[in-house]
């Protein structure tokens, strides 16, 4: 009976292909939009994950996300270092400032001021120059996307001549010299990401009473990270979060305070509704046109359970083919755009593939319900009607 069900399914090629393309389009729409949404959400906190050599972030207790951070007094660094269980603690500055290029143009950049002695939080992959070059006077390192954004006229020359180091620009009327280009996760605002020493950042940032925005720390070996965070909070009054906690705190802020989830959610819901509508209508018409065949099978003694099994087999085949088509096109899209700087970090997640598969399964089940109902109430005598 499985062979008969498949022959019935492929008998009308136009409806058969229409079912597959309908499910495939719904899969494409859902998987692509969910992957882009997940990638954008990850960008909001990607710079937290880039700091791999510190397990604890200490900040003002009113901080809601990584881009809204007030300064801390320098005494907080020593207070954190004095907490039992803290192996080491260093200071960090993070903020947005304006950079002025030699041609007079301005660019807003994200500036990280790293601890002079340890360079904790520095990029781990250099594309040009060396991390040690930050010890030079006025030295700064920029990420690859930032280099292309600040000096777009040289983008085409990168492949043949390499990155041009030694470029001079200004921040807060202070001279800065490009000594390296690194690879860093794309930030939410797609601004250039610059790294310099903390002492150097003090000249690049418009003067405020407190420059330090974070204290980065690591617990002693064998110490529970969460317990050390609790001790820091109890003794200093500052918020102390593990790296995953700060990552999700930032993401939850954007989920609850922006319209991004609503906009993407509408598109994803439309993809699901379109899939149900197209697959359901086409599958129902397909069943109606084959009622005589189903009636013949009933007249020959085939049970309702076997007929339902045939319909479900048809639905599963359509769902599997449509899902494969849609997820394949999605994978090709991300593979072909992965080298583009504005789309860096966006890719097809395994969790999205599984979730889209579950959604497609639900689509084909809903689409087959109406067809199953028509077959269950079908009278075998329909085969003898003209």
HELIX and SHEET records of a PDB file:
HELIX    1   1 UNK A    2  UNK A   11  1                                  10    
HELIX    2   2 UNK A   13  UNK A   44  1                                  32    
HELIX    3   3 UNK A   46  UNK A   50  1                                   5    
HELIX    4   4 UNK A   75  UNK A   81  1                                   7    
HELIX    5   5 UNK A  131  UNK A  135  5                                   5    
HELIX    6   6 UNK A  144  UNK A  150  1                                   7    
HELIX    7   7 UNK A  152  UNK A  157  5                                   6    
HELIX    8   8 UNK A  158  UNK A  161  1                                   4    
HELIX    9   9 UNK A  198  UNK A  204  1                                   7    
HELIX   10  10 UNK A  225  UNK A  236  1                                  12    
HELIX   11  11 UNK A  243  UNK A  257  1                                  15    
HELIX   12  12 UNK A  260  UNK A  289  1                                  30    
HELIX   13  13 UNK A  291  UNK A  299  1                                   9    
HELIX   14  14 UNK A  304  UNK A  337  1                                  34    
HELIX   15  15 UNK A  341  UNK A  343  5                                   3    
HELIX   16  16 UNK A  350  UNK A  376  1                                  27    
HELIX   17  17 UNK A  380  UNK A  384  5                                   5    
SHEET    1   A 9 UNK A 125  UNK A 128  0                                        
SHEET    2   A 9 UNK A 174  UNK A 183 -1                                        
SHEET    3   A 9 UNK A 139  UNK A 143  1                                        
SHEET    4   A 9 UNK A 192  UNK A 197 -1                                        
SHEET    5   A 9 UNK A 106  UNK A 114  1                                        
SHEET    6   A 9 UNK A  86  UNK A 100 -1                                        
SHEET    7   A 9 UNK A 214  UNK A 219 -1                                        
SHEET    8   A 9 UNK A  56  UNK A  59 -1                                        
SHEET    9   A 9 UNK A 239  UNK A 242 -1                                        
SHEET    1   B 7 UNK A 125  UNK A 128  0                                        
SHEET    2   B 7 UNK A 174  UNK A 183 -1                                        
SHEET    3   B 7 UNK A 139  UNK A 143  1                                        
SHEET    4   B 7 UNK A 192  UNK A 197 -1                                        
SHEET    5   B 7 UNK A 106  UNK A 114  1                                        
SHEET    6   B 7 UNK A  86  UNK A 100 -1                                        
SHEET    7   B 7 UNK A 168  UNK A 171 -1                                        
END                                                                             
